[in-house]
Amino acid sequence: MRNGYPKEGQIAAAKALIAQADAIHSELFDAANELKDECHTLIRESQVRRYRKPPCTLSVKNLSGQIGPKIIWVSYSKAKIERINAKPVRFTREITGRKNGRYPKTIFSGYEKEIRPRLWEIEDRAAALRQRVSFWRATLKEAHKIAEQGGE
């Protein structure tokens, strides 16, 4: 038995993981967008007061060069900004205060008491998805290191 077998198997596994990076990225984005759509539907259907700006909502952003999405809660600006040759828009800003991949439950205090538990549940699922994204980023980073070492 040669000493190179374990290393060759490690390199082959790393290359197989790297080959699946696009599929992993796509699956993570699909899961995040489904969660975002569920959140938006919940907010839209359960807001008692019509035509009211929601206190915050779930957003999915793409970070170029990285696997998976960035899943954040954003709030909207109060006033609509007039843009040249376009409809008025509200700008968003990321809500801060996330610790260990979780946002505090207090960010939902602007919502009615009836839907807060459902929003907490959505945030719990978003936190789990953030952990999956973090896992795959670390795994693929390590796979790239192994593949580079194998190509020496």
Buried (B, 14 or more C-beta within 10 A) or exposed (E): EEEEEEEEEBBEEBBEBBEBBEEBBEBBBEBBBEBBEBBBEBBEEEBEEEEEBBBBBBBBEEEEEBBBBBBBBBBBEEEEEEEEEEEEEEEBEEBEEBEEBBBEEEBBEEBEEEBBEBBEEBBEBBBBBBEBBEEBBEBBEEBBEBBEEBEE
